[in-house]
Amino acid sequence: MFDLFDDAPQPDVAWHPAWLTPEQATIMLARIVAETQWRQERIRTPGGWVDQPRLTAWLGEPDAVYIYSGIRNIPQPWTPAVAELRDAVDAVCGVRFNSVLLNRYRTGADSMGWHADHEPELGTEPVIASVSLGATRRFDLRHNATGIVRSFRLTSGSLLVMRGQTQTQWRHRVPKEPAVSGERVNLTFRVVMPDLRAK
């Protein structure tokens, strides 16, 4: 468990910076990039429709449909590499994850803005396990009430598990980092409960 913060607010996370060996992470990155059917979604902004600044894929069980940012994600079947990672993450977290969002950051120009994973179908205290492969990227968590920011350097093969009230009390992002030239794939495993989806 990661617990190096002071008495100020801190997210409920477990941090495993070397969960996979560098060799394991390199092999898994190549397999996932090759096996995945990547898409570039379009999202509505105040300036109109734009491409998301990253590639994505949604995998999981057939009923694990997930809606966020106006995008209805119908799960693709598990690929062999992602299924292997899922089983290993399940064992660490004690959770049976039924879905995963893959984000492919091609360079440091790709990013993800501030948001929280608090859709109804994730439940009130979701466990979200984030595996990083490839280039190291910064991951920020910002406390809603105080504005305090906690940052992690997500290295290749690392595992960060968010749980408890993290999605309720914090927002997170992957900011642009122009100096980063390598690509990174991030997998966020989660449990989607269709019965809880807002009608």
GUFIDREN-604838 format. One line per 10 residues: number of its first residue (from 1); for each residue x, y, z of N, C-alpha, C, CB. Coordinates in nm, 4 decimals, decimal comma. Each point is the difference from the previous one (the first is absolute). Glycine has a CB too. Example, Ala and Ser with C-alpha at 12.3 -4.5 7.8 and 13.67 -1.06 7.14 Angstrom:
1	1,3190:-0,5690:0,7800:-0,0890:0,1190:0,0000:0,0900:0,1200:0,0000:-0,1892:-0,1173:0,1246  0,1542:0,2223:-0,1966:0,0820:0,1190:0,0060:-0,0770:0,1090:0,0730:0,1184:-0,0628:-0,2145
***
This chain:
1	0,0846:-0,1198:0,0000:-0,0846:0,1198:0,0000:0,0874:0,1238:0,0000:-0,1827:-0,1227:0,1220  0,1449:0,2236:-0,2002:0,0783:0,1229:-0,0092:-0,0498:0,0974:0,1042:0,0412:-0,0354:-0,2459  0,0445:0,0768:0,3379:-0,0444:0,0873:0,1085:0,1155:0,0896:0,0435:-0,1686:-0,1728:0,0765  0,2117:0,2610:-0,1686:0,1115:0,0886:0,0309:-0,0436:0,1453:0,0112:0,1509:-0,1583:-0,1166  -0,2814:0,1833:0,1185:-0,0477:0,1370:0,0029:-0,0038:0,0540:0,1426:-0,1344:-0,0449:-0,2061  0,1158:0,1776:0,2180:-0,0089:0,0631:0,1317:-0,1440:-0,0085:0,0503:0,1919:0,1569:-0,0562  -0,2292:-0,0681:0,1508:-0,1330:-0,0071:0,0592:-0,1089:0,0618:-0,0861:0,1099:0,0050:0,2188  -0,0741:0,0584:-0,3298:-0,0989:0,0563:-0,0908:-0,0754:-0,1131:-0,0691:0,1425:0,2062:-0,0349  -0,2527:-0,1749:-0,0336:-0,0784:-0,1056:-0,0661:0,0859:-0,0857:-0,0932:-0,2013:0,1476:0,0140  0,1717:-0,2745:-0,0156:0,0708:-0,0916:-0,0874:-0,0987:-0,1000:-0,0589:0,2117:0,0275:0,1349
11	-0,1916:-0,0682:-0,2572:-0,0917:-0,0959:-0,0612:0,0200:-0,1392:0,0576:-0,0011:0,1363:-0,2093  -0,1015:-0,2170:0,2002:0,0057:-0,1381:0,0457:0,0529:-0,0839:-0,1167:-0,1944:0,0328:0,1661  0,3261:-0,0530:-0,1674:0,0639:-0,0716:-0,1104:0,0997:-0,1020:0,0537:-0,0293:0,2007:-0,1490  0,0562:-0,3005:0,0684:0,1102:-0,0940:0,0239:0,0939:0,0133:-0,1190:-0,1454:-0,1634:0,1369  0,2724:0,1797:-0,1107:0,0979:0,0346:-0,1036:0,1073:-0,1081:-0,0070:-0,0431:0,2470:0,0351  0,0569:-0,3093:-0,1517:0,0994:-0,1045:-0,0230:0,0872:0,0442:-0,1183:-0,1557:-0,1844:0,0906  0,2623:0,2600:-0,0660:0,0769:0,0599:-0,1104:0,0765:-0,0989:-0,0861:0,0195:0,1971:0,1409  0,0066:-0,3169:-0,0922:0,0736:-0,0998:-0,0788:-0,0773:-0,1312:0,0007:0,2215:0,1102:0,0554  -0,3482:-0,1031:-0,0890:-0,0862:-0,1179:0,0050:0,0429:-0,1040:-0,1040:-0,1897:0,1442:0,0813  0,2236:-0,1010:-0,2023:0,0586:-0,0862:-0,1019:0,1471:0,0325:-0,0154:-0,2204:-0,0168:-0,1190
21	0,3012:-0,0803:0,0789:0,1395:0,0286:-0,0309:0,0062:0,0790:-0,1308:0,0772:-0,2108:0,1207  0,0326:0,2829:-0,1451:0,0120:0,0722:-0,1277:-0,0181:-0,0906:-0,1216:0,1532:0,1586:0,1136  -0,0982:-0,2802:-0,1078:-0,0148:-0,0922:-0,1131:-0,1457:-0,0414:-0,0188:0,2334:-0,0829:0,0395  -0,3019:0,0506:0,0708:-0,1410:-0,0373:-0,0092:-0,0830:0,1144:-0,0589:0,0289:-0,1536:0,1975  -0,0002:0,2751:-0,1519:-0,0762:0,1161:-0,0471:0,0226:0,0242:-0,1493:0,0163:0,1011:0,2293  0,1070:-0,1155:-0,2750:0,0300:0,0201:-0,1418:-0,0715:-0,1025:-0,0873:0,2223:0,0950:0,0635  -0,2191:-0,2196:-0,0214:-0,0671:-0,1061:-0,0759:-0,1510:0,0229:-0,0018:0,1832:-0,1616:0,0618  -0,2401:0,1958:0,0523:-0,1437:0,0200:0,0080:-0,0439:0,1198:-0,0835:0,0014:-0,1013:0,2284  0,0771:0,2076:-0,2281:-0,0324:0,1175:-0,0818:-0,0089:-0,0374:-0,1471:0,1138:0,1480:0,1669  -0,0150:-0,2208:-0,2171:0,0009:-0,0384:-0,1416:-0,1200:-0,0883:-0,0327:0,2510:0,0150:-0,0027
31	-0,2832:-0,1081:0,0905:-0,1132:-0,0888:-0,0251:-0,1313:0,0769:-0,0031:0,1251:-0,1861:0,1092  -0,1444:0,2754:-0,0134:-0,1262:0,0728:0,0084:-0,0168:0,0954:-0,1183:0,0091:-0,0179:0,2500  0,0969:0,0869:-0,2878:-0,0085:0,0900:-0,1161:-0,0400:-0,0783:-0,1240:0,1749:0,1508:0,1002  -0,1188:-0,2700:-0,1173:-0,0271:-0,0801:-0,1198:-0,1390:-0,0635:0,0020:0,2440:-0,0450:-0,0163  -0,2924:0,0049:0,1329:-0,1258:-0,0744:0,0087:-0,1245:0,0887:0,0035:0,1262:-0,1751:0,1186  -0,1103:0,3007:-0,0833:-0,1149:0,0859:0,0277:-0,0514:0,0703:-0,1252:0,0880:0,0327:0,2299  -0,2199:-0,0224:-0,2400:-0,0633:0,0789:-0,1053:-0,0209:0,1412:0,0540:-0,1154:-0,2056:-0,1006  0,2070:0,2946:0,0674:0,0000:0,1355:0,0541:-0,0976:0,0890:-0,0756:0,2383:-0,0293:0,0700  -0,2952:0,1260:0,0023:-0,0900:0,0971:-0,0610:0,0379:0,1400:0,0466:-0,1857:-0,1716:-0,0116  0,1497:0,2703:-0,0685:0,0127:0,1386:0,0439:-0,1395:0,0597:0,0026:0,2353:0,0227:-0,0961
41	-0,2877:-0,0055:0,2169:-0,1354:0,0520:0,0168:-0,0010:0,1517:-0,0195:-0,0545:-0,1886:0,1590  -0,0629:0,2417:-0,1909:-0,0197:0,1443:-0,0080:-0,0869:0,0436:0,1169:0,0223:-0,0026:-0,2526  0,0111:0,1170:0,3099:-0,0742:0,0519:0,1141:-0,0426:0,1438:-0,0282:0,1277:-0,1517:0,1575  -0,2376:0,1916:-0,0933:-0,0508:0,1365:-0,0174:0,0701:0,0947:0,0978:-0,2241:-0,0901:-0,0768  0,2716:0,2014:0,0282:0,0615:0,1042:0,0814:-0,0716:0,1320:-0,0277:0,2247:-0,1202:-0,0019  -0,1984:0,2238:0,0833:-0,0625:0,1305:-0,0289:0,0310:0,0507:-0,1413:0,0157:0,0527:0,2433  0,0967:-0,0972:-0,2991:0,0371:0,0429:-0,1340:-0,0472:-0,0928:-0,1108:0,1940:0,1065:0,1029  -0,2698:-0,2115:-0,0649:-0,0482:-0,0950:-0,0985:0,0563:-0,1392:0,0239:-0,0211:0,1861:-0,1631  -0,0006:-0,2755:0,0671:0,0460:-0,1377:0,0109:0,1487:-0,0095:-0,0321:-0,2292:-0,0816:-0,0612  0,3033:0,0094:0,1454:0,1439:-0,0184:-0,0217:0,0358:-0,1455:0,0278:0,0480:0,2415:0,0631
51	0,0650:-0,2858:-0,1169:0,0505:-0,1331:0,0303:0,0569:-0,0027:0,1412:0,0501:-0,0400:-0,2437  -0,0763:-0,0687:0,3155:0,0659:-0,0176:0,1291:0,1512:-0,0055:-0,0217:-0,2018:-0,1236:0,0933  0,2797:0,1835:-0,0030:0,1467:0,0013:-0,0171:0,0665:-0,1285:0,0479:-0,0067:0,2464:0,0268  -0,0441:-0,3608:-0,0730:0,0543:-0,1312:0,0319:-0,0847:-0,1030:-0,0744:0,0853:0,0764:0,2299  -0,0384:-0,1996:-0,2364:-0,0784:-0,1091:-0,0554:-0,0563:-0,0831:0,1148:0,1419:-0,0045:-0,2105  -0,2561:-0,0587:0,1888:-0,0640:-0,0750:0,1080:-0,0536:-0,1336:-0,0492:-0,0594:0,2153:0,1109  0,0296:-0,3019:-0,0151:-0,0718:-0,1243:-0,0249:-0,0696:-0,0386:0,1295:0,1660:-0,0754:-0,1794  -0,2830:0,0128:0,1667:-0,0762:-0,0467:0,1161:-0,0208:-0,1492:-0,0148:-0,1161:0,2241:0,0280  0,1661:-0,3024:0,0689:-0,0089:-0,1453:-0,0021:-0,0739:-0,0470:0,1245:0,2147:-0,0175:-0,1329  -0,2783:-0,0998:0,1215:-0,0636:-0,0534:0,1193:-0,1055:-0,1030:-0,0293:0,0457:0,2125:0,1075
61	-0,1224:-0,2433:-0,0033:-0,1103:-0,0936:-0,0131:-0,1111:0,0640:-0,0838:0,0580:-0,1064:0,2233  -0,1409:0,0252:-0,2908:-0,0982:0,0554:-0,0936:-0,0940:0,1042:0,0591:0,0131:-0,2143:-0,1150  -0,0498:0,2011:0,2441:-0,0957:0,0944:0,0579:0,0664:0,1220:0,0631:-0,1503:-0,1919:0,0401  0,2816:0,2029:-0,0499:0,0720:0,1101:0,0645:0,0046:0,1229:-0,0909:0,1383:-0,1667:0,1280  -0,2565:0,2146:-0,1665:-0,0094:0,1215:-0,0808:0,0235:0,1201:0,0910:-0,1626:-0,1100:-0,1627  0,2450:0,2028:0,1181:0,0431:0,1116:0,0853:-0,0178:0,1301:-0,0764:0,1663:-0,1475:0,1220  -0,2312:0,2447:-0,0594:-0,0272:0,1281:-0,0650:0,0732:0,1109:0,0748:-0,2260:-0,0823:-0,0799  0,3132:0,1540:0,0083:0,0660:0,1163:0,0598:0,0276:0,1014:-0,1097:0,1047:-0,1420:0,1827  -0,1066:0,2705:-0,1471:0,0228:0,1094:-0,0955:-0,0898:-0,0120:-0,1231:0,2365:0,0144:0,0797  -0,3559:-0,0684:-0,0595:-0,0923:-0,0142:-0,1103:0,0312:-0,1150:-0,0940:-0,0342:0,2398:0,0176
71	0,1339:-0,3213:0,0167:0,0412:-0,1127:-0,0848:-0,0552:-0,1293:0,0606:0,2121:0,1225:-0,0744  -0,2851:-0,1982:-0,0082:-0,0510:-0,1292:0,0446:0,0993:-0,1074:-0,0426:-0,2418:0,0789:-0,0156  0,3102:-0,1383:0,1117:0,1044:-0,0974:-0,0265:-0,0555:-0,1415:0,0068:0,1704:0,1583:0,0921  -0,1754:-0,2259:-0,2067:-0,0401:-0,1396:-0,0073:0,1274:-0,0833:0,0083:-0,2088:0,0525:-0,1401  0,2176:-0,1448:0,2354:0,1284:-0,0680:0,0206:0,0405:-0,0912:-0,1152:-0,0460:0,0107:0,2414  0,1723:0,0014:-0,2809:0,0624:-0,0997:-0,0854:0,0352:-0,1204:0,0885:0,0925:0,1786:-0,1614  -0,0765:-0,2978:0,1041:0,0403:-0,1161:0,0801:0,1400:0,0195:0,0585:-0,1441:-0,1475:-0,1439  0,1686:0,0806:0,2555:0,1330:0,0020:0,0604:0,1032:-0,0527:-0,1007:-0,1008:-0,0320:0,2314  0,2126:0,0974:-0,2441:0,1110:-0,0546:-0,0774:0,0858:-0,0855:0,0932:-0,0008:0,1997:-0,1595  0,0836:-0,2887:0,1062:0,0809:-0,0858:0,0884:0,0881:0,0786:0,0964:-0,0010:-0,1698:-0,1794
81	0,0695:0,2734:0,1309:0,0913:0,0752:0,0867:-0,0756:0,0739:0,1090:0,1580:0,0250:-0,1913  -0,2676:0,0400:0,1551:-0,0760:0,0754:0,0998:-0,0646:-0,0937:0,1014:-0,0427:0,1800:-0,1694  -0,0020:-0,2967:0,1253:-0,0571:-0,0974:0,0938:0,1043:-0,0475:0,1005:-0,1621:-0,0726:-0,1766  0,2861:0,0545:0,1323:0,1071:-0,0382:0,0928:0,0213:0,1082:0,1052:0,1101:-0,1343:-0,1817  -0,1049:0,2594:0,1373:0,0178:0,1106:0,0944:-0,1182:0,0079:0,0965:0,1345:0,1257:-0,1721  -0,2558:-0,1405:0,1172:-0,1202:0,0050:0,0856:0,0092:-0,1016:0,1126:-0,1363:0,0759:-0,1958  0,1735:-0,1992:0,1642:0,0058:-0,1039:0,1024:0,1034:0,0337:0,1069:-0,0711:-0,1690:-0,1703  0,1839:0,2256:0,1284:0,1035:0,0372:0,0963:-0,0455:0,1164:0,0878:0,1753:-0,0797:-0,1606  -0,2436:0,1784:0,1010:-0,0510:0,1142:0,0764:-0,1111:-0,0446:0,0949:0,0594:0,1548:-0,1898  -0,1464:-0,2453:0,1424:-0,1043:-0,0550:0,0879:0,0608:-0,0559:0,1282:-0,1404:-0,0542:-0,2009
91	0,2508:-0,0201:0,1850:0,0629:-0,0658:0,1150:0,0547:0,1013:0,0995:0,0574:-0,1936:-0,1461  -0,0014:0,3026:0,0967:0,0558:0,1037:0,0878:-0,1113:0,0737:0,0743:0,1960:0,0264:-0,1559  -0,3032:0,0062:0,0840:-0,1045:0,0858:0,0557:-0,1106:-0,0760:0,0725:0,0501:0,1576:-0,1816  -0,0594:-0,2892:0,1585:-0,1092:-0,0745:0,0578:-0,1344:0,0362:-0,0592:0,1316:-0,0150:0,2054  -0,1299:0,0579:-0,3317:-0,1203:0,0418:-0,0712:-0,0030:-0,0736:-0,1334:-0,0008:0,2294:0,1128  -0,1192:-0,2682:-0,1566:-0,0141:-0,0602:-0,1323:-0,0448:0,1103:-0,0956:-0,0577:-0,2307:0,0969  0,1529:0,2892:-0,1685:-0,0298:0,1077:-0,0931:-0,0661:-0,0573:-0,1258:0,1950:0,1355:0,0896  -0,2996:-0,0681:-0,1374:-0,0702:-0,0483:-0,1186:0,0185:0,0872:-0,1232:-0,1633:-0,0986:0,1528  0,2510:0,1989:-0,1430:0,0190:0,0907:-0,1119:0,1282:0,0801:0,0178:-0,2484:0,0137:-0,0320  0,2924:0,0463:-0,0782:0,1222:0,0804:0,0051:-0,0042:0,1042:-0,1098:0,1305:-0,1928:0,0959
101	-0,0858:0,3135:-0,0623:0,0189:0,1066:-0,0981:0,1486:0,0096:-0,0300:-0,2050:0,1275:0,0818  0,2403:-0,1379:-0,2090:0,1382:0,0160:-0,0431:0,0163:0,1382:-0,0633:0,0246:-0,2507:-0,0366  0,0755:0,3244:0,0817:0,0352:0,1283:-0,0587:0,1418:-0,0094:-0,0550:-0,1541:0,1246:0,1595  0,1700:-0,0875:-0,2859:0,1301:-0,0032:-0,0649:0,0465:0,1425:-0,0257:-0,0521:-0,2234:-0,1061  0,1532:0,2658:0,1810:0,0575:0,1331:-0,0131:0,1205:-0,0120:-0,0933:-0,0798:0,0721:0,2337  0,0655:-0,0245:-0,3584:0,1016:-0,0245:-0,1022:0,1290:0,0776:0,0248:-0,1837:-0,0418:-0,1606  0,1718:0,1617:0,2141:0,1140:0,0831:0,0406:-0,0457:0,0833:0,1191:0,0971:0,0088:-0,2380  -0,0080:0,0802:0,2848:-0,0379:0,0892:0,1086:-0,1048:0,1018:-0,0384:0,2243:-0,0313:0,0888  -0,2561:0,0425:-0,2179:-0,1053:0,0917:-0,0444:-0,1390:-0,0561:0,0285:0,1536:0,0851:-0,1779  -0,1641:-0,2168:0,1954:-0,1278:-0,0608:0,0365:-0,0221:0,0147:0,1503:0,0178:-0,1644:-0,1921
111	-0,1430:0,1752:0,2334:-0,0279:0,0320:0,1401:-0,1424:-0,0403:0,0367:0,1639:0,1906:-0,0100  -0,1965:-0,1688:0,1387:-0,1369:-0,0151:0,0493:-0,0246:0,1103:0,1015:0,0007:-0,2525:-0,0382  -0,1116:0,3248:0,0237:-0,0296:0,1119:0,0885:-0,0557:-0,0434:0,1342:-0,0409:0,1360:-0,2003  0,0185:-0,0360:0,2871:-0,0518:-0,0270:0,1342:-0,1374:-0,0663:-0,0065:0,1294:0,1963:0,0877  -0,1471:-0,3033:-0,0135:-0,1280:-0,0690:0,0060:0,0009:-0,0948:0,1188:-0,0297:0,0183:-0,2508  -0,0863:-0,0741:0,2810:-0,0124:-0,1075:0,0992:-0,0806:-0,1119:-0,0633:0,0128:0,1626:0,1963  0,0201:-0,2846:-0,1597:-0,0740:-0,1162:-0,0484:-0,1132:-0,0279:0,0993:0,2076:-0,0979:-0,1159  -0,3170:0,1748:0,1010:-0,1079:-0,0125:0,0976:-0,1350:-0,0270:-0,0660:0,1265:0,1528:0,1501  -0,1235:-0,2209:-0,2633:-0,1247:-0,0365:-0,0656:-0,0790:-0,0968:0,0892:0,1068:0,0334:-0,2281  -0,2410:-0,0267:0,2236:-0,0819:-0,0819:0,0916:0,0315:-0,1483:-0,0062:-0,1771:0,1681:-0,0242
121	0,2067:-0,2202:-0,0950:0,0200:-0,1443:-0,0125:0,1305:-0,0486:0,0620:-0,1340:0,0095:-0,2067  0,2179:0,0815:0,2585:0,1217:-0,0408:0,0697:-0,0218:-0,0143:0,1503:0,1328:0,1144:-0,1767  -0,2499:-0,0732:0,2267:-0,0266:-0,0086:0,1424:0,0517:0,1213:0,0757:0,0096:-0,2464:-0,0195  -0,0303:0,2484:0,1506:0,0342:0,1173:0,0808:0,1468:0,0058:0,0401:-0,2315:-0,0034:0,0833  0,2982:-0,1116:-0,0737:0,1410:-0,0028:0,0378:0,0734:-0,0973:-0,0925:-0,0559:0,0562:0,2428  0,0713:-0,0192:-0,3695:0,0604:-0,0946:-0,0948:0,1476:-0,0241:0,0284:-0,1640:0,0749:-0,1704  0,2059:-0,1976:0,1427:0,1419:-0,0340:-0,0016:0,0443:0,0038:-0,1464:-0,0168:-0,1458:0,2127  0,1147:0,2309:-0,2421:0,0496:0,0151:-0,1366:0,1502:-0,0230:0,0027:-0,1853:0,1645:-0,0618  0,2291:-0,2661:-0,0113:0,1408:-0,0392:0,0001:0,0643:0,0437:-0,1303:-0,0489:-0,1965:0,1503  0,1519:0,2795:-0,1401:0,0634:0,0620:-0,1153:0,1401:-0,0571:-0,0221:-0,1335:0,2093:0,0403
131	0,1522:-0,2764:-0,1555:0,1294:-0,0564:-0,0371:0,0606:0,0860:-0,1111:-0,0750:-0,2352:0,0653  0,2004:0,2742:-0,0492:0,0685:0,0828:-0,0990:0,1104:-0,0794:-0,0690:-0,0521:0,2054:0,1351  0,0613:-0,1898:-0,2665:0,1026:-0,0667:-0,0816:0,0597:0,1023:-0,0964:-0,1199:-0,2247:0,0178  0,2511:0,2269:-0,0279:0,0639:0,0906:-0,0947:0,0590:0,1228:0,0674:-0,1581:-0,0800:-0,1722  0,1482:0,1940:0,1043:0,0628:0,1237:0,0483:-0,0577:0,0427:0,1349:0,0394:0,0701:-0,2376  0,0455:-0,0177:0,3230:-0,0436:0,0528:0,1287:-0,0791:0,1284:-0,0216:0,2001:-0,1031:0,1147  -0,3167:0,1118:-0,0511:-0,0829:0,1207:-0,0076:-0,0435:0,0416:0,1394:-0,0800:-0,0648:-0,2296  0,0553:0,1953:0,2432:-0,0467:0,0526:0,1275:-0,1506:-0,0234:0,0128:0,1843:0,1743:0,0002  -0,2266:-0,2088:0,1212:-0,1415:-0,0208:0,0308:-0,0317:0,0874:0,1203:-0,0012:-0,2401:-0,0918  -0,0939:0,3330:0,0754:-0,0356:0,0933:0,1064:-0,1359:-0,0336:0,0583:0,1366:0,1768:-0,1102
141	-0,1475:-0,1647:0,2420:-0,1275:-0,0094:0,0714:-0,0225:0,1329:0,0713:0,0215:-0,2536:0,0307  -0,1367:0,3167:-0,0523:-0,0300:0,1304:0,0613:-0,1213:-0,0124:0,0909:0,0965:0,1206:-0,1996  -0,0786:-0,0800:0,3258:-0,1070:-0,0093:0,0991:-0,1077:0,1045:-0,0288:0,1640:-0,0860:0,1715  -0,2889:0,0424:-0,1760:-0,1080:0,0903:-0,0389:-0,0159:0,1182:0,0950:-0,1136:-0,1941:-0,1025  0,1246:0,1711:0,2337:-0,0278:0,1049:0,0979:0,1169:0,0953:0,0204:-0,1541:-0,1573:0,1110  0,2766:0,1064:-0,1132:0,1160:0,0832:0,0338:0,0836:0,0401:-0,1214:0,0040:-0,1130:0,2197  -0,0177:0,0409:-0,3302:0,0835:0,0281:-0,1164:0,1393:-0,0584:0,0099:-0,1293:0,2052:-0,0302  0,1589:-0,2749:0,1389:0,1312:-0,0638:0,0152:0,0195:-0,1034:-0,1105:-0,0057:0,0369:0,2506  0,1260:-0,0393:-0,3094:0,0316:-0,0938:-0,1073:0,1064:-0,0976:0,0478:-0,0588:0,1725:-0,1748  0,0328:-0,3004:0,1541:0,0972:-0,1059:0,0269:0,0404:-0,0593:-0,1347:-0,0995:-0,0512:0,2314
151	0,2276:0,0374:-0,2557:0,0480:-0,0466:-0,1305:0,0813:-0,1277:0,0138:0,0030:0,2359:-0,0817  -0,0155:-0,3210:-0,0187:0,0765:-0,1240:-0,0097:0,0708:-0,0011:-0,1353:-0,1635:-0,1251:0,1523  0,2814:0,0637:-0,1570:0,0660:-0,0283:-0,1267:-0,0293:-0,1460:-0,0313:0,1851:0,1752:0,0373  -0,2748:-0,1970:-0,1335:-0,0431:-0,1360:-0,0311:0,0989:-0,0636:-0,0967:-0,2420:0,0631:0,0369  0,3293:-0,1445:0,0171:0,1039:-0,0667:-0,0776:-0,0549:-0,1266:-0,0651:0,1757:0,0930:0,1542  -0,1021:-0,1443:-0,2509:-0,0430:-0,1204:-0,0707:-0,0009:-0,1190:0,0953:0,0930:0,0907:-0,2162  -0,2059:-0,1597:0,2211:-0,0142:-0,1140:0,0902:-0,0572:0,0345:0,1351:0,1878:-0,0990:-0,1162  -0,2264:0,2259:0,1371:-0,0548:0,0400:0,1297:-0,1497:-0,0280:0,0074:0,1765:0,1765:0,0185  -0,2254:-0,1885:0,1040:-0,1418:-0,0229:0,0273:-0,0446:0,0977:0,1081:0,0182:-0,2457:-0,0643  -0,1204:0,3251:0,0322:-0,0587:0,0941:0,0957:-0,1472:-0,0369:0,0162:0,1641:0,1868:-0,0639
161	-0,2055:-0,2133:0,1870:-0,1379:-0,0408:0,0263:-0,0709:0,1118:0,0759:0,0661:-0,2455:0,0047  -0,1718:0,2998:-0,0654:-0,0826:0,1023:0,0643:-0,1244:-0,0679:0,0562:0,0858:0,1823:-0,1570  -0,1279:-0,1397:0,2757:-0,1117:-0,0666:0,0662:-0,0680:0,0959:0,0972:0,1160:-0,2226:-0,0234  -0,2106:0,1699:0,1029:-0,0674:0,0815:0,1010:-0,0681:0,1218:-0,0607:0,1671:-0,0774:0,1662  -0,1431:0,1945:-0,1052:-0,0621:0,1247:-0,0424:0,0859:0,0790:-0,0999:-0,1146:0,0066:0,2209  0,2132:-0,0714:-0,2795:0,0906:0,0722:-0,0902:-0,0761:0,0648:-0,1151:0,1831:-0,1597:0,0600  -0,2756:0,0880:-0,1238:-0,0714:0,0564:-0,1151:-0,1011:0,1069:0,0413:0,0300:-0,2177:-0,1178  -0,0755:0,2131:0,2419:-0,0936:0,1004:0,0505:0,0713:0,1269:0,0421:-0,1503:-0,1824:0,0748  0,2676:0,1681:-0,0142:0,0672:0,1144:0,0606:0,1143:0,0573:-0,0837:-0,0619:-0,0964:0,2173  0,1034:0,0262:-0,3209:0,1140:0,0419:-0,0805:-0,0323:-0,0092:-0,1490:0,1552:-0,0762:0,1821
171	-0,0856:0,1578:-0,2605:0,0019:-0,0145:-0,1453:0,1422:-0,0346:-0,0414:-0,1921:0,1651:-0,0304  0,2077:-0,2228:-0,0887:0,1339:-0,0377:-0,0445:0,0183:0,0319:-0,1476:0,0071:-0,1810:0,1732  0,1197:0,1852:-0,2160:0,0319:0,0310:-0,1392:0,1370:-0,0552:-0,0357:-0,1416:0,2072:0,0110  0,1673:-0,2150:-0,1423:0,1329:-0,0255:-0,0551:0,0318:0,1214:-0,0869:-0,0255:-0,2585:0,0038  0,1062:0,3533:0,0450:0,0238:0,1230:-0,0760:0,0930:-0,0211:-0,1189:-0,0353:0,1270:0,2097  0,0309:-0,0336:-0,3022:0,0941:-0,0027:-0,1119:0,1416:0,0177:0,0533:-0,1755:0,0928:-0,1576  0,2710:-0,1639:0,0972:0,1413:0,0130:0,0345:0,0790:0,0005:-0,1312:-0,0314:-0,1172:0,2271  0,0505:0,2341:-0,2872:0,0630:0,0090:-0,1324:0,1363:-0,0673:-0,0087:-0,1218:0,2108:-0,0300  0,1930:-0,2214:0,1401:0,1338:-0,0589:-0,0037:-0,0035:-0,1520:-0,0134:0,0801:0,1901:0,1384  -0,1961:-0,2515:-0,1166:-0,0114:-0,1458:-0,0085:-0,0232:-0,0398:-0,1451:-0,0921:-0,0131:0,2358
181	0,1784:-0,0716:-0,2887:-0,0140:-0,0416:-0,1397:-0,0543:-0,1423:-0,0139:0,1881:0,1527:-0,0563  -0,1692:-0,2354:0,1563:-0,0444:-0,1389:-0,0079:-0,1480:-0,0152:0,0267:0,2251:-0,0692:0,0701  -0,2807:-0,0456:-0,1078:-0,1413:-0,0230:0,0234:-0,0232:-0,0762:0,1297:-0,0376:0,0006:-0,2461  -0,0835:0,0167:0,2978:-0,0405:-0,0658:0,1237:-0,1399:-0,0575:-0,0190:0,1437:0,1565:0,1395  -0,1643:-0,2769:-0,0899:-0,1331:-0,0589:0,0054:-0,0384:-0,0158:0,1458:0,0331:-0,1210:-0,2206  -0,1512:0,1690:0,2537:-0,0520:-0,0107:0,1360:-0,1288:-0,0813:-0,0023:0,1044:0,2219:0,0642  -0,1160:-0,3154:0,0285:-0,1192:-0,0832:0,0116:-0,0631:0,0257:0,1354:0,0969:-0,1767:-0,1536  -0,2225:0,2198:0,1557:-0,0702:0,0207:0,1263:-0,1113:-0,1040:0,0105:0,0538:0,2495:-0,0005  -0,0278:-0,3487:0,0841:-0,0956:-0,1087:0,0217:-0,1066:0,0470:0,0984:0,1781:-0,1756:-0,0456  -0,3024:0,1359:0,0186:-0,1103:0,0437:0,0850:-0,1137:-0,1014:-0,0032:0,0631:0,2395:-0,0409
191	-0,1595:-0,2197:0,1305:-0,1195:-0,0845:0,0059:-0,1193:0,0862:-0,0410:0,0986:-0,1481:0,1854  -0,1606:0,1136:-0,2964:-0,1210:0,0678:-0,0462:-0,1204:-0,0824:0,0438:0,1216:0,1021:-0,1994  -0,2177:-0,0343:0,2630:-0,1218:-0,0659:0,0476:-0,1181:0,0610:-0,0743:0,1012:-0,0460:0,2303  -0,1450:-0,0154:-0,3406:-0,1052:0,0596:-0,0836:-0,1268:0,0354:0,0750:0,0922:-0,1284:-0,1853  -0,1274:0,0536:0,2901:-0,1225:0,0248:0,0742:0,0014:0,1348:0,0715:-0,0237:-0,2453:0,0286  0,1441:0,3022:-0,0105:0,0104:0,1288:0,0710:-0,0005:0,1192:-0,0950:0,1272:-0,1162:0,1791  -0,1281:0,0900:-0,3085:0,0089:0,1092:-0,0981:-0,1228:0,0907:0,0111:0,1354:-0,1473:-0,1557  -0,1100:0,2773:0,1456:-0,1081:0,0970:0,0050:-0,0971:-0,0225:-0,1160:0,1532:0,1657:0,1124  -0,2821:-0,1625:-0,0839:-0,1012:-0,0240:-0,1030:-0,0336:0,1297:-0,0734:-0,0939:-0,1903:0,1358
***
